[in-house]
Amino acid sequence: MAQWLTTQIGWLAEPEWQAVLLSLRVAFWAVLFSLPLGVLTAFALARWRFPGHGLVNALVHLPLVLPPVVTGYLLLLAFGTQGPIGRPLDELFGFRFAFEWTGAALACAIMGFPLMVRAMRLAFEMVDPRLEEAAATLGSRPFVVWLTVTLPLALPGIIAGLVLAFAKAMGEFGATITFVSNIPGRTQTIPSAIYAFLQVPGGEQSALRLILVSVAISVSAVLAAEILERRARRAGGLRR
């Protein structure tokens, strides 16, 4: 794929295209797999009071305060081929996280999870409970109320959380390079590639091209999110 793009669009060299495509792949799967847990966690923290609520909230936000290198090292200890989670996965299913793109996706998902949950939690807290109560009095079951009233009204915040998590995944460096190293074509994302290019003479032009691509992708994601948020707000207004 990267070789075809290099042939068709000569602006980026093949190693640069590989880093761009891998970054998009990692960010996409990181956001996709963390979305269900992020929505559930955000709703639970916003609406439920349970023993250990503060502890769960602290654990969710822990990646924000820990140095990314520490998070990457902890992932390596847990999900490495000799780790308590990584070893059974490797022996039973032949599935590895360490030094694979899947590990980069896992690291990015964990680093972006607090940002996703925070935006979604604020959105759920802003939903007027009286609207949910009104739907419940009409005979709707709790899950139906959540699916048809709560979730649509919180959709702008959910979209914002997705964009924040995607942007974090695109820019994550410390945790990924510690957990999966910097292997070209395998685990080298845009930030890792920029770092590698800046370490060699004459690599500044390649690094600059990747920086421009990164900015373009981030701006496009923000603009797309803005459009989706406006549509979600209009839809929510119509429902009200």
C-alpha positions as CSV (number, residue, x, y, z in Angstrom):
1,M,0.0,0.0,0.0
2,A,2.8,2.4,1.0
3,Q,4.7,1.6,-2.2
4,W,1.6,2.1,-4.4
5,L,1.0,5.5,-2.7
6,T,4.7,6.4,-3.3
7,T,4.3,5.6,-7.0
8,Q,1.0,7.5,-7.3
9,I,1.8,10.5,-5.0
10,G,5.5,11.2,-5.0
11,W,5.4,13.8,-2.3
12,L,6.3,11.3,0.5
13,A,8.8,8.5,0.4
14,E,7.8,4.9,1.1
15,P,9.0,4.9,4.8
16,E,7.1,8.2,5.3
17,W,3.9,6.7,3.8
18,Q,4.4,3.6,6.0
19,A,4.5,5.8,9.1
20,V,1.4,7.8,8.1
21,L,-0.7,4.7,7.3
22,L,0.4,2.9,10.4
23,S,-0.5,5.9,12.5
24,L,-4.0,6.1,11.0
25,R,-4.4,2.4,11.5
26,V,-3.2,2.5,15.2
27,A,-5.4,5.6,16.0
28,F,-8.5,4.1,14.3
29,W,-8.3,0.8,16.2
30,A,-7.3,2.5,19.5
31,V,-10.4,4.7,19.4
32,L,-12.7,2.0,18.1
33,F,-11.9,-0.5,20.8
34,S,-11.8,2.0,23.7
35,L,-15.2,3.6,22.7
36,P,-17.6,1.1,24.3
37,L,-15.6,1.0,27.6
38,G,-15.2,4.8,27.5
39,V,-18.9,5.4,27.1
40,L,-19.8,3.0,29.9
41,T,-17.1,4.4,32.2
42,A,-18.1,8.0,31.6
43,F,-21.8,7.3,32.2
44,A,-21.0,5.3,35.4
45,L,-18.8,8.1,36.8
46,A,-21.3,10.8,35.9
47,R,-24.5,9.1,37.2
48,W,-23.6,6.3,39.6
49,R,-22.3,6.5,43.1
50,F,-20.7,3.2,44.2
51,P,-17.9,2.1,46.6
52,G,-14.6,2.9,45.0
53,H,-16.0,5.6,42.8
54,G,-13.0,7.9,43.6
55,L,-10.5,5.1,43.0
56,V,-12.0,4.3,39.6
57,N,-11.9,7.9,38.7
58,A,-8.2,8.1,39.8
59,L,-7.3,5.0,37.8
60,V,-9.0,6.3,34.7
61,H,-7.0,9.6,34.9
62,L,-3.7,8.0,35.9
63,P,-2.2,7.9,32.4
64,L,-2.6,11.7,32.3
65,V,-0.3,12.2,35.3
66,L,2.1,9.4,34.8
67,P,5.1,9.9,32.5
68,P,4.3,8.2,29.2
69,V,7.5,6.2,29.4
70,V,6.3,4.7,32.8
71,T,3.0,3.7,31.2
72,G,4.9,2.1,28.3
73,Y,7.1,0.2,30.7
74,L,4.2,-1.0,32.7
75,L,2.5,-2.2,29.5
76,L,5.7,-4.0,28.6
77,L,5.8,-5.8,32.0
78,A,2.2,-6.8,31.8
79,F,1.8,-7.5,28.0
80,G,5.3,-8.6,27.1
81,T,6.0,-12.1,26.0
82,Q,6.9,-13.0,29.6
83,G,4.3,-10.9,31.2
84,P,1.3,-12.2,33.2
85,I,-1.1,-11.2,30.4
86,G,1.1,-11.3,27.3
87,R,2.5,-14.7,27.9
88,P,-0.8,-16.6,28.0
89,L,-2.0,-14.7,24.9
90,D,1.1,-15.6,23.1
91,E,1.1,-19.3,24.1
92,L,-2.6,-20.0,23.8
93,F,-3.5,-17.8,20.8
94,G,-0.2,-16.7,19.2
95,F,-1.2,-13.1,19.8
96,R,1.4,-10.5,20.7
97,F,1.3,-6.9,21.8
98,A,4.9,-6.2,22.5
99,F,6.9,-4.9,19.5
100,E,3.8,-5.2,17.3
101,W,1.4,-2.5,15.9
102,T,-1.3,-4.0,18.1
103,G,0.8,-2.9,21.1
104,A,1.0,0.6,19.7
105,A,-2.8,0.6,19.4
106,L,-3.1,-0.6,23.0
107,A,-0.7,2.0,24.3
108,C,-2.5,4.8,22.4
109,A,-5.9,3.6,23.6
110,I,-4.7,3.8,27.2
111,M,-3.1,7.2,26.8
112,G,-6.2,8.6,25.1
113,F,-8.7,7.0,27.4
114,P,-8.7,9.7,30.1
115,L,-9.4,12.4,27.6
116,M,-12.2,10.4,26.0
117,V,-13.9,9.7,29.3
118,R,-13.5,13.2,30.6
119,A,-15.3,14.8,27.6
120,M,-18.0,12.1,27.6
121,R,-18.6,12.4,31.4
122,L,-19.2,16.1,31.2
123,A,-21.6,15.5,28.3
124,F,-23.6,12.9,30.4
125,E,-23.6,15.3,33.4
126,M,-25.2,18.0,31.2
127,V,-28.1,15.8,30.2
128,D,-31.3,16.9,32.0
129,P,-32.5,14.0,34.1
130,R,-36.1,15.3,33.8
131,L,-36.1,14.3,30.1
132,E,-35.1,10.8,31.1
133,E,-37.8,10.7,33.7
134,A,-40.4,11.9,31.2
135,A,-39.5,9.1,28.9
136,A,-39.6,6.6,31.7
137,T,-43.2,7.7,32.7
138,L,-44.3,6.9,29.1
139,G,-43.4,3.3,29.8
140,S,-39.9,3.1,28.3
141,R,-37.5,0.7,29.9
142,P,-34.2,2.1,31.4
143,F,-32.0,0.9,28.6
144,V,-34.4,2.2,26.0
145,V,-34.4,5.6,27.7
146,W,-30.6,5.6,27.8
147,L,-30.4,4.6,24.1
148,T,-33.0,7.0,22.8
149,V,-32.7,10.0,25.1
150,T,-29.5,10.1,27.1
151,L,-27.1,8.9,24.4
152,P,-28.3,11.2,21.6
153,L,-28.2,14.2,24.0
154,A,-24.7,13.4,25.0
155,L,-23.6,12.7,21.4
156,P,-21.7,16.0,20.9
157,G,-19.6,15.2,24.0
158,I,-19.0,11.7,22.8
159,I,-17.8,13.0,19.5
160,A,-15.5,15.4,21.2
161,G,-14.1,12.6,23.3
162,L,-13.5,10.5,20.2
163,V,-11.6,13.4,18.5
164,L,-9.5,14.0,21.6
165,A,-8.6,10.3,21.8
166,F,-7.8,10.1,18.1
167,A,-5.6,13.2,18.3
168,K,-3.8,11.7,21.3
169,A,-3.3,8.4,19.5
170,M,-1.8,10.2,16.4
171,G,0.6,12.1,18.6
172,E,1.6,9.5,21.2
173,F,5.3,8.9,21.5
174,G,6.7,8.0,24.9
175,A,4.4,5.0,25.7
176,T,4.5,3.5,22.2
177,I,8.3,3.7,21.7
178,T,8.9,2.2,25.1
179,F,6.3,-0.6,24.6
180,V,6.8,-1.5,20.9
181,S,10.0,0.2,20.0
182,N,10.5,2.1,16.7
183,I,10.6,-0.5,13.9
184,P,10.1,0.9,10.4
185,G,7.0,-0.5,8.7
186,R,6.0,-2.4,11.8
187,T,5.7,-0.1,14.8
188,Q,7.0,3.2,13.5
189,T,4.2,5.8,13.8
190,I,4.5,9.5,12.7
191,P,6.0,10.7,16.0
192,S,8.5,7.9,16.1
193,A,9.4,8.4,12.4
194,I,9.9,12.2,13.0
195,Y,12.2,11.4,16.0
196,A,14.2,8.9,13.9
197,F,14.6,11.3,10.9
198,L,15.8,14.0,13.2
199,Q,18.6,11.8,14.5
200,V,20.2,11.3,11.1
201,P,21.9,13.9,8.8
202,G,19.6,15.1,6.1
203,G,16.5,13.8,7.7
204,E,15.0,17.2,8.4
205,Q,13.1,17.3,5.2
206,S,11.4,14.0,5.8
207,A,10.6,15.1,9.4
208,L,9.1,18.3,8.1
209,R,6.9,16.5,5.6
210,L,5.6,14.2,8.3
211,I,4.9,17.2,10.6
212,L,2.9,18.8,7.8
213,V,0.9,15.6,7.2
214,S,0.3,15.3,11.0
215,V,-1.0,18.9,11.2
216,A,-3.3,18.3,8.1
217,I,-4.7,15.1,9.6
218,S,-5.3,16.8,13.0
219,V,-7.0,19.8,11.5
220,S,-9.2,17.6,9.3
221,A,-10.3,15.6,12.3
222,V,-11.2,18.7,14.3
223,L,-13.2,20.1,11.4
224,A,-15.0,16.8,10.8
225,A,-15.8,16.6,14.5
226,E,-17.1,20.2,14.5
227,I,-19.5,19.3,11.7
228,L,-20.7,16.1,13.4
229,E,-21.2,18.0,16.7
230,R,-23.3,20.6,15.0
231,R,-25.5,18.0,13.4
232,A,-25.8,16.1,16.7
233,R,-26.9,19.3,18.4
234,R,-29.5,20.0,15.8
235,A,-30.8,16.5,16.0
236,G,-30.9,16.8,19.8
237,G,-32.8,20.1,19.5
238,L,-35.3,18.5,17.3
239,R,-35.9,15.7,19.7
240,R,-36.5,18.2,22.5
